[in-house]
Amino acid sequence: MQESRDYLEMAFRSIKCFADDGKLLVHELDSLVDIARRDGVVDDNEKRILAGIIARLNPAELTSEMQAKIADLRGELQF
């Protein structure tokens, strides 16, 4: 079985999201998570990319909606 390379697409798209306005919006995070889920499995590389993206977010700019989304993802995906 060939390893999924979706994590590369996720990393590339996250760069575009941040380059846009320096922020990551909830719908942009949702689109990155959709990439990870599209093959039915969120693998370790995809989790690593998501964790890295979330680590780069400025806590002062996080909306309550984004905080809830991140908490849900961390609980669901265990990263």
Residue pairs with C-beta under 8 A, 6 or more apart in sequence:
3 43
3 45
4 39
4 41
4 43
4 45
4 46
6 35
6 36
6 38
6 39
6 46
7 36
7 43
7 45
7 46
7 48
7 49
9 35
10 32
10 35
10 36
10 46
10 49
10 50
10 53
11 49
13 31
13 32
13 35
14 24
14 32
14 49
14 53
17 24
17 25
17 28
17 32
18 24
18 56
23 58
23 61
24 53
24 56
24 57
24 66
25 66
26 63
26 65
26 66
26 69
29 53
29 66
29 69
29 70
30 69
32 49
32 50
32 53
33 50
33 73
35 46
36 42
36 43
36 46
36 47
36 49
36 50
42 50
42 77
47 77
47 78
47 79
48 79
50 73
50 77
50 79
51 79
54 70
54 73
57 66
57 70
62 70
73 79
